[in-house]
Amino acid sequence: MQTINNINFNQERALIRVDFNVPLDKQFNITDDTRIRAAIPTIQKILNDGGSVVLMSHLGRPLKKLKEDGSIDYEKFSLKHIVNHLSNLLNTPVQFATDCIGEQTLQTAQSLQAGEVLLLENTRFHKAEEKGESEFAEQLSKLGTIFVNDAFGTAHRAHASTTIVANYFDREHKCFGLLMAAELENADKVLKNAEKPLTAILGGAKVSDKILIIENLLNMANNIIIGGGMAYTFFKAQGGQIGSSLVEEDKLELALGILEKAKQKGVQIILPEDSIIADKFDNDAQTQIANNFNIPEEWMGLDIGADAIATFSEVIQKSKTILWNGPMGVFEMERFQNGTKAIALAIVEATKNGAFSLVGGGDSVAAVNKFNLANDVSFVSTGGGAMLEYFEGKTLPGVAALL
């Protein structure tokens, strides 16, 4: 795997695909700059070498979220809102191109001096980006002398700026950025080089979202902990009474099949014994504790209970490698965040005792950030969908294009 550490960028112009798809409030202020900060070491290394930098990224889905009159909302989805913050983080002025292709943009890029940075406008303002069109990718490729992909969050997309553009650079002139390399290296610690016991903790709403990752993990994990809304499909499949808890009726057979496969492979699937149940989906709901085989009618499970926390924590403490993807309950509501927080703390404790822990997937990352624990686990992945697909055993186009 060639990374930017294998290349001296002196007098080179690096075309870097970054992931600056960050949340903005109504005044266009950045509300979470994690993804921008994650790209800074790669940009800084190239500038320190004496190179210049052209940055390309998408922001949101402008062609899917048009204005009422059917036009693109250029103001809402413009990367110009990132410029000042990026300049401050880099401690250097950042120039801005009002388009990512075209003669004007090409001239600006080609006239960059060593140490200068240019941010291009949102690549997704062009239909050709998501279609992965070669002509568009070729135009982008002319903006740099070396292509660097540091956008793991989009590595599962065969878009023009993430994958196709790499076709226009030879092997010596394309490489992984530091973030991309770190993402793959840490994912492989779980997928290919895990110290056993390996425990995967899966949460979230639906079994259907996690079926492929479960199937793949059955071939390598010792324990699979299942929490969140998806757990109730497993209880109903086994004849449990789950009240009005979330369930995928068409996945009951699938759930039983997973339990059977796990038994055959000697993998322990651990479901939560109990739940904090509520009489409505509301932070102010009435609550009680129930065994997950006996949730009363009209009541729904919204968090794991104390017994489940104790069981899950014990398994986590005995683990040497831990993967966490998905919350244990509706952690966005304060009344139902305890299970997710307790599991996060158990992972932190295991990490302190020498385990390797990888947290990935939007909600899990949001949870460790909410509880200020991101620095207390081994690695936090920036790529939700990309990480999931990598753990499902799929080849990521953005990665394959650089190999």
QUIGIUR-V75847 format. One record per run of one state. SS is the DSSP state (H for helix, E for strand, L for the rest). FROM is the first residue (numbers start at 1). LEN is the number of residues. If there is no record, write none. Layout:
# QUIGIUR-V75847
ss & from & len
SS & FROM & LEN
SS & FROM & LEN
This chain:
# QUIGIUR-V75847
ss & from & len
L & 1 & 2
E & 3 & 1
H & 4 & 3
L & 7 & 6
E & 13 & 5
L & 18 & 6
E & 24 & 1
L & 25 & 5
E & 30 & 1
L & 31 & 3
H & 34 & 16
L & 50 & 2
E & 52 & 5
L & 57 & 22
H & 79 & 12
L & 91 & 3
E & 94 & 4
L & 98 & 5
H & 103 & 8
L & 111 & 6
E & 117 & 4
L & 121 & 2
H & 123 & 3
L & 126 & 1
H & 127 & 5
L & 132 & 2
H & 134 & 8
L & 142 & 4
E & 146 & 4
L & 150 & 2
H & 152 & 3
L & 155 & 9
H & 164 & 5
L & 169 & 2
H & 171 & 3
E & 174 & 3
L & 177 & 1
H & 178 & 14
L & 192 & 6
E & 198 & 5
L & 203 & 4
H & 207 & 11
L & 218 & 5
E & 223 & 4
L & 227 & 4
H & 231 & 7
L & 238 & 3
E & 241 & 2
L & 243 & 6
H & 249 & 17
L & 266 & 2
E & 268 & 4
L & 272 & 2
E & 274 & 5
L & 279 & 8
E & 287 & 5
L & 292 & 2
E & 294 & 2
L & 296 & 4
E & 300 & 5
L & 305 & 1
H & 306 & 12
L & 318 & 3
E & 321 & 5
L & 326 & 8
H & 334 & 3
L & 337 & 1
H & 338 & 15
L & 353 & 3
E & 356 & 4
L & 360 & 2
H & 362 & 9
L & 371 & 3
H & 374 & 3
L & 377 & 2
E & 379 & 2
L & 381 & 3
H & 384 & 8
L & 392 & 5
H & 397 & 4
L & 401 & 3
